[in-house]
Amino acid sequence: MRRKLFVLLLVVIFFGSLFALYAGAKEKKITIKFMAALYSEATTPFWEDVIAAFEKEYPNVEVELDVVHWDNVYQKTTTLISAKQEPDILNTDTILVQYAAEGLLEPLDPYMDASFKAQFIPAMLESGLYDGKIQALPFLASVRALFYNKDVFEKAGVQPPRTAEELVEVALAINDPPDFYAFGMPITNFEGQAYISYFLWAAGGSWLDASGKCAVNSPEGVRALTFARDLVHTYKVVYPPWSTVNRDETQKAMTAGKVGMLMTASFFPTIAKMDNPDLRLGAVPIPRDKAQYNLAVVDSLMIFKRSEHKQEAFDFIKFYFRDEWHKRACIEEGVLPVTKSVSNELKSNPDLGPFIEMLPSGRFYPLHPEWQPMYMEVIKAWQLAILGEKEPKEALDDAVRKINTEIIK
C-alpha cells in the first residue's frame, strides 16, 4: 500500500511539474506592440491576418496591434515617447528622420543579412538611411500624379494638362461653379506639404538650400505660391474649402463629381473604385512649370531602441516582407511595392503598373530632423498668402526667418 501511495505521489508531482512548466512557459510568452497607420478599411483586417499567421509560426510571441488614423499617428507617438512607452514597432512616414536624429531608433543593419537586403529596390532601402545606418525599412511606396475625370474631359473636348499653363487653360474650360470646380488643391495640415511640393518643384524651387536651411522664399518659391493663389482668386477654379477640407475629403469630393482634377497619390484609383465604381479616372505626371518632378513617398517600419524584444520585432517585420503579404498589402491598399520580386509581379497590374514605372524617377521629401515643424510653418505661410492676409513674398520670408532661426538651430 505504501508503495502504491509513493508511486501515486510521484505521478502527482510529475504532472504537477509539467503543469508548472507549461504555466511558466505561458507566462514567459513575449508580447510586442505594433502601432500601424490606418490606410483604408482594408488595413486592420490585413494586419490581423498577418499577425495570426506570424503567431502560428512563432508561438511564443504575441503581437499587440494598435491601428491609428494618420491624423493622430504623430501626436500619439510623441505622447508615448514622452512617457517612455513607445511601441516596439511603428509604421509611419518620413517623420522617422526626427526619431533617428534623436537617437530613438534601433539601427537595423545588424539584423539583416545580404539576401534580405537584396530583395529591396535600392532607392527604397536608402529612404531609411540616416547617419550611415538603416534606421527604418520601407513599408510601402506611392508616387503622386494628376488625376482627372475622363468623362468631363471628353465632354469638354480637352486633353490632360502637361504644363502649368495648360492646367489653367483646361481648368477654365471645365470649371462650372458652384456645383463643379475644375481643381482640388487642399492646403491643410494633413498633406499640405505635398501640394506645396508639387508647385514648388514644378517651378524649379527647393525646400532646402545647400547648407540645409529652408529656402522656400526663393524666386521659384514665390512663383509657386503666386500661381496657387491665382488659381484660387484670379481664375477661381479651385474647390472652395481648400484650407479646411483635407486631401482625403477632397478625394471624396472628386469621386462625388464635384472636382475635375486632383494631384494625389497613386492609391487614389483604389479608393475611388470603392466610392464610385463608375468614375473613369485618367492620370498624368504632375504638370511642369520650369521642371518636371513626381513626388515619391515611402512609408516606413521602424523599431524603437527602448524595445525589450528587438529580435522578435524584427522577425515580425521580416515576416511581413514575404511576397504573399507584401503583395496583398499593395493590392488592397493600392500602393506600390518596395521589393524587387513583388514589383516585377505587379508591373502588369492595370492599376499599379503605370505608377510602378514612375517610381524610380520620383523625388522624395528632404530627410531633415526638423522636417515636420518646418513644413507646418510653410503650410501656414501658404494659407495666409492665399487668404490674402499677406503677400506671397512676405509670407514666405516670415516663415523662412522663423524656421531658420527658431526651428533649425
Secondary structure, DSSP 8 states (H G I E B T S, - for coil): -HHHHHHHHHHHHHHHHHHHHHHHHHHT-EEEEEEEEE-STTHHHHHHHHHHHHHHHSTTEEEEEEEEEHHHHHHHHHHHHHTT---SEEEESTTHHHHHHTT-B---GGG--HHHHHTB-HHHHHTTEETTEE--EEEEEEEEEEEEEHHHHHHHT----SBHHHHHHHHHHH-BTTTBEEEE---STTTHHHHHHHHHHHTT--SB-TTS-B-TTSHHHHHHHHHHHHHHHTS--B-S-TTTS-HHHHHHHHHTTSEEEEEEETTHHHHHHHH-TT--EEEE---BSSS---BEEEEEEEEBTT-S-HHHHHHHHHHHTSHHHHHHHHHHHT-B--BHHHHHHHTT-TTTHHHHHHGGG-B-----TTHHHHHHHHHHHHHHHHTTSS-HHHHHHHHHHHIIIII--
